[in-house]
Amino acid sequence: MLDTATQADSWLTATLRPAGIIDRDDTDRLRDVLDALAASASLVVVDLEAAALRSPAAAAVIDDAAHGLERRGGCLLCVRADDGARRALA
């Protein structure tokens, strides 16, 4: 078992790699997954290489998760997003 100092200094990273088109119909599932990951991970990486964000609502879910993690001292990082996704995300 890790002591308290070690636990405070270590980060658990989780990666989510959605595939396909993510639109308004996918926001509930996306929120559920991000909430579950954020509950136990310090850093959540969302790899958008294989996904296309087609809804401002889907981008808002990612932004909300990022703000929630940041408030708890963690971080959400989006990588390999296309130009449209970069514009949609805060």
C-alpha positions as CSV (number, residue, x, y, z in Angstrom):
1,M,0.0,0.0,0.0
2,L,1.2,3.5,-0.9
3,D,1.7,6.0,1.9
4,T,-0.2,9.3,1.7
5,A,2.8,11.4,0.4
6,T,3.3,9.0,-2.5
7,Q,-0.4,9.0,-3.4
8,A,-0.5,12.8,-3.4
9,D,2.5,12.9,-5.8
10,S,1.4,10.2,-8.2
11,W,-1.1,10.6,-11.1
12,L,-3.2,8.0,-12.7
13,T,-3.8,8.6,-16.4
14,A,-6.7,7.3,-18.4
15,T,-7.0,7.6,-22.2
16,L,-10.3,7.7,-24.1
17,R,-10.2,7.2,-27.9
18,P,-13.6,7.6,-29.4
19,A,-14.1,6.6,-33.0
20,G,-16.6,7.9,-35.6
21,I,-18.9,10.9,-35.6
22,I,-19.7,12.3,-32.2
23,D,-22.9,14.3,-32.3
24,R,-25.7,15.4,-30.0
25,D,-27.1,11.9,-29.7
26,D,-23.8,10.7,-28.1
27,T,-23.5,13.4,-25.4
28,D,-25.0,11.2,-22.6
29,R,-22.7,8.3,-23.3
30,L,-19.7,10.6,-23.6
31,R,-20.6,12.4,-20.3
32,D,-21.0,9.0,-18.5
33,V,-17.6,7.8,-19.7
34,L,-15.8,11.0,-18.9
35,D,-17.4,11.2,-15.4
36,A,-16.3,7.6,-14.7
37,L,-12.7,8.3,-15.8
38,A,-12.5,11.6,-14.0
39,A,-13.7,10.0,-10.7
40,S,-10.6,7.9,-10.5
41,A,-8.0,9.4,-12.8
42,S,-5.9,12.6,-12.3
43,L,-5.3,13.0,-16.1
44,V,-7.7,12.1,-18.8
45,V,-6.5,12.1,-22.3
46,V,-9.1,12.3,-25.1
47,D,-7.5,11.2,-28.3
48,L,-9.7,12.5,-31.1
49,E,-7.7,11.2,-34.1
50,A,-10.4,8.7,-35.1
51,A,-13.4,10.9,-34.1
52,A,-15.2,13.9,-35.5
53,L,-17.0,16.2,-33.1
54,R,-20.1,17.3,-35.0
55,S,-22.0,18.9,-32.2
56,P,-21.4,21.9,-29.9
57,A,-23.1,19.9,-27.2
58,A,-20.5,17.1,-27.5
59,A,-17.7,19.7,-27.3
60,A,-19.4,21.2,-24.2
61,V,-19.4,17.8,-22.5
62,I,-15.6,17.6,-23.0
63,D,-15.2,21.2,-21.8
64,D,-17.3,20.5,-18.7
65,A,-15.2,17.4,-17.8
66,A,-12.1,19.4,-18.3
67,H,-13.3,22.1,-15.9
68,G,-14.3,19.5,-13.3
69,L,-11.0,17.8,-13.4
70,E,-9.2,21.1,-13.2
71,R,-11.2,22.1,-10.1
72,R,-10.0,18.9,-8.4
73,G,-6.4,19.5,-9.4
74,G,-6.4,17.2,-12.4
75,C,-6.3,17.8,-16.1
76,L,-8.2,16.8,-19.3
77,L,-6.1,16.9,-22.4
78,C,-7.4,16.6,-26.0
79,V,-4.9,15.4,-28.6
80,R,-5.0,14.9,-32.3
81,A,-8.2,16.9,-32.8
82,D,-9.0,18.2,-36.3
83,D,-9.6,21.9,-37.0
84,G,-13.3,21.6,-36.4
85,A,-12.9,20.0,-33.0
86,R,-10.3,22.6,-32.0
87,R,-12.7,25.4,-32.9
88,A,-15.5,23.8,-30.9
89,L,-13.5,23.2,-27.8
90,A,-12.9,26.0,-25.3
